[in-house]
Amino acid sequence: MANVIDATAPVSITIVGQGFATLESIITAPPGPVATGTQVTVRAGVRNTGAADMIFVRLFANGVVFYQTQQSLAAGEFHYFEYPYTINQNTTFSCECGHIVGSTDVIDHPQTADPTWTVELAALAEAAFFGTPTYTPGQHVEPGTPVTIGYQVENIGGPGMLWGGLYDYATPNPNLIGGYWEQDVSPGSPVNKSVTVTVNENLNAQILCGHFE
């Protein structure tokens, strides 16, 4: 027996044009260095250099995804994908992007590729006591005697302003007794400070020092 053709019907299947996501830039605002807890805006500029298609983007901080989305882009269309991120450590941002075939993500630009952008924490000033306080004329005095408390403070962090003073033990906000100061202090160079109080009764207080954020 032989196959005999009785009728024919044409069949046509067309593959639609595919998009291609091209990462053109990654920027942050502000770019850094920044203080701990600063929120920056991470912005990835992506262009569809293929046909009109659904484009996906993933943003990474130190290799971990913190934002992902998708959007339809026309052929040649450029779009900024942006999202806020709070900096608590030195952070390198990168981006992964591509197009979607059916329900499958096809990566066109892997996140390990350039460009990357790093935001560093600012080296903040940090106050520390250097040595121990001194008392003139001493810690045991007659009522009504002015006593000068001398002490040294050094900056063990980055360049910046330090502050200090004599405070009571009130919590959570100690009250200033006297001798408040603010000064730009270079790291590694202790500065001499003092406060004079006249005591008529036993004094229990604390010297506090710190920096600004």
Sequence and secondary structure as in RCSB ss.txt:
>XXXX:A:sequence
MANVIDATAPVSITIVGQGFATLESIITAPPGPVATGTQVTVRAGVRNTGAADMIFVRLFANGVVFYQTQQSLAA
GEFHYFEYPYTINQNTTFSCECGHIVGSTDVIDHPQTADPTWTVELAALAEAAFFGTPTYTPGQHVEPGTPVTIG
YQVENIGGPGMLWGGLYDYATPNPNLIGGYWEQDVSPGSPVNKSVTVTVNENLNAQILCGHFE
>XXXX:A:secstr
                    EEEEEEEEES S B TTEEEEEEEEEEE SSSEEEEEEEEETTEEEEEEEEEE T
T EEEEEEEEEESS EEEEEEEEEEETTEEEEEE TTSS  EEE B     EEEEEEEEEES SS  TTEEEEEE
EEEEE SSSEEEEEEEE   SSS  EEEEEEEEEE BT  EEEEEEEEESS    EEEEEE  
